Amino acid sequence: MPDVDLNFLARQNERILHDLAGVRDELRLQGSMIMRLEGIVASLSEQVHVVHNQVGRINDWLRKLEEAQP
C-alpha cells in the first residue's frame, strides 16, 4: 500500500468536493425541470377541464337542435 501523506489527502478532498459540487448542480437542474413539468401538468389539467366543459355545452346545444326538429 502506498504511503498516504497530507498532500495526497488534500488532493483527494478537493476531488471529492468538486464531485459533490457537480452532483449539487445536477440536483438543482433536475429540481427546476421537475418544477417546470409540474407547471405544465397543472396547465394541461386545466385545459382538459375547459375542453370537457366545452364539449358538454356543444352536446347540450346539439341535443336542443335535435329536439327542435320535427
N, C-alpha and C positions, 0 to 999 in steps of 0.2 A: 504494500500500500504506500503510495507516495506521501511525502511529508506535506502536511497542511500548515500553511503559515497564515498570518493575518492578511497579507495581500490577496492570497487565493480566496479567503473567506469574504473579503471586501468585494472582489470581482463577482463572486457568486451572489452576494447580497444585491449588488447593483443589477445583475441579470434578472434576479427574481423580482425586484422592484419594477424593472422595465416590463417584464412579462405581466405583472399584475396591473400596470397602467394600461396595457393593451387589452386585457380582459375587462377592466373597468370601462374603457371606451366602447368596447363591443357591447357590453351590457347596456350602456347608456343609449347606444344606437338602436338596439333591439327594443328597448323600452319605448323609445319615441316611435318606432314603427308600429308597435302594438297599440299605442295611444291613437295613432293616425287610423289604424284599421278599426279600432273601436268606434271612432267617429264616423267612419264610412258605414259600418254596420248599423249604427243608430240612424243615420240618414236613409239608408236603404229600407230599414224597417218602417220609417215614417212614410216613405214614398209608396211602399206596398200598401200601407193602411189607406193612404189617399186614393190610390188606384182602386182598391177594394170598394171604397165608398162611391167612387165614380161609376164603377161597374154596376153597383146596386141601384144608383139613380138611373142609369141607362136602362136597366132591366125594368124598373118601375115605369119609366116613360114608354118602353115598348109594350108592356102589359096594358097600359091605358090606351095605346093606339089600337091594339088588337081587340080590346073590349069595345072600342068605339065603332069598329067596323060592323056593318050589318050582317 
